[in-house]
Amino acid sequence: MALERTERRIMHLSPSWRVRVRILPVRVRLLALLLFLLALVVAALDLYGAFGAGPGSSVCRELARHPVAVVAAMAAAVVGALLAMERPRTWSVGAYARQLRGRLREVEAEFDGALRRREGEGMERGHAAPHSLERSR
């Protein structure tokens, strides 16, 4: 019984996925949305190619017949989105990969800091932090 109450408190204090998404910078959210939509297009065309459809949708039918071209176009769109979001400082591919890795670490640190601040606000309101509840078991 006490364990269930503790778990409910942890669930109440842990931010929902909506809160976590709102903490992310807008550019990161837009890139994640674009990546999701591109993956969705590829999956939808694969399903269309597997199950087919009636006459009248010739564009989808043609795209489904060329899955390699669709995946290549989606990969080019991902690279274009990355280049638009984080412009390379040099022409070196390796340097750009290091730049992206550094940017990812910055975003992770900002995200973790924002989550910890939210957790601290919960403690100020009289709630215990989730990690302290786990230790008290």
C-alpha positions in Angstrom: 0.0 0.0 0.0 2.7 2.5 1.0 4.7 1.4 -2.0 1.8 2.2 -4.4 1.5 5.7 -2.8 5.2 6.3 -3.3 5.0 5.2 -6.9 2.0 7.5 -7.5 4.0 10.4 -6.0 6.9 9.7 -8.3 4.5 9.6 -11.3 2.9 12.8 -10.1 6.3 14.6 -9.8 7.9 13.2 -12.9 7.2 15.5 -15.9 4.9 14.2 -18.6 6.2 13.8 -22.1 4.4 17.1 -23.0 6.3 19.0 -20.4 9.6 17.4 -21.4 8.9 18.3 -25.1 8.2 21.9 -24.1 11.5 22.2 -22.3 13.4 21.5 -25.6 14.3 24.4 -27.7 12.0 25.2 -30.6 14.6 24.3 -33.3 15.2 20.9 -31.7 11.4 20.3 -31.6 11.0 21.3 -35.2 13.9 19.0 -36.2 12.4 16.1 -34.3 9.0 16.7 -35.9 10.5 16.8 -39.3 12.4 13.5 -38.7 9.2 11.9 -37.5 7.2 13.1 -40.5 9.9 11.9 -42.9 10.0 8.5 -41.3 6.2 8.4 -41.5 6.3 9.1 -45.2 8.7 6.3 -45.8 6.6 3.9 -43.7 3.3 5.0 -45.4 4.8 4.4 -48.8 6.1 1.0 -47.7 2.7 0.0 -46.5 1.1 1.3 -49.7 3.6 -0.7 -51.8 2.9 -3.8 -49.8 -0.9 -3.7 -49.8 -1.5 -1.6 -53.0 -4.6 0.5 -53.6 -7.1 1.1 -56.3 -6.8 3.2 -59.4 -6.5 6.9 -59.2 -3.5 7.4 -56.9 -0.8 7.1 -59.4 1.8 9.3 -57.6 1.8 7.1 -54.6 1.9 4.0 -56.7 4.9 5.3 -58.6 6.7 6.3 -55.4 6.0 2.9 -53.9 7.6 1.3 -56.9 10.9 3.2 -56.2 11.6 2.8 -52.5 15.3 3.4 -52.8 14.6 6.8 -54.4 12.1 7.7 -51.7 14.6 6.8 -48.9 17.4 8.7 -50.7 15.1 11.8 -51.0 14.2 11.5 -47.3 17.9 11.2 -46.3 18.6 14.3 -48.4 15.8 16.1 -46.6 17.3 15.1 -43.2 20.7 16.3 -44.2 19.2 19.5 -45.5 17.3 20.0 -42.2 20.5 19.4 -40.2 22.4 21.9 -42.3 19.6 24.4 -41.9 19.4 24.0 -38.1 23.1 23.9 -37.4 25.2 25.5 -40.1 28.7 24.0 -40.4 31.6 26.2 -39.4 34.0 24.5 -41.8 33.8 22.3 -44.9 35.2 19.3 -43.1 32.7 16.5 -42.5 34.5 15.3 -39.4 34.5 18.8 -37.9 30.8 19.1 -38.7 30.2 15.7 -36.9 32.1 17.0 -33.9 30.1 20.3 -34.0 26.8 18.4 -34.1 28.0 16.1 -31.2 28.9 19.3 -29.2 25.5 20.8 -29.9 23.7 17.7 -28.9 25.7 17.7 -25.6 24.7 21.3 -25.0 21.0 20.6 -25.6 21.2 17.5 -23.3 22.8 19.7 -20.5 20.1 22.4 -20.9 17.4 19.8 -20.8 18.8 18.1 -17.7 19.2 21.4 -16.0 15.6 22.4 -16.8 14.3 19.1 -15.5 16.4 19.5 -12.3 15.0 23.1 -11.8 11.5 21.7 -12.2 12.3 19.0 -9.6 13.6 21.7 -7.3 10.4 23.7 -7.7 8.5 20.6 -6.7 10.6 20.3 -3.5 9.9 24.0 -2.6 6.2 23.3 -2.8 6.5 20.6 -0.2 6.9 17.6 -2.4 9.9 15.2 -2.1 12.0 14.6 -5.2 11.6 11.2 -6.9 15.2 10.1 -6.2 14.8 10.8 -2.5 11.6 8.8 -2.4 13.4 5.8 -3.9 16.1 6.0 -1.2 13.6 6.0 1.6 12.2 2.6 0.6 
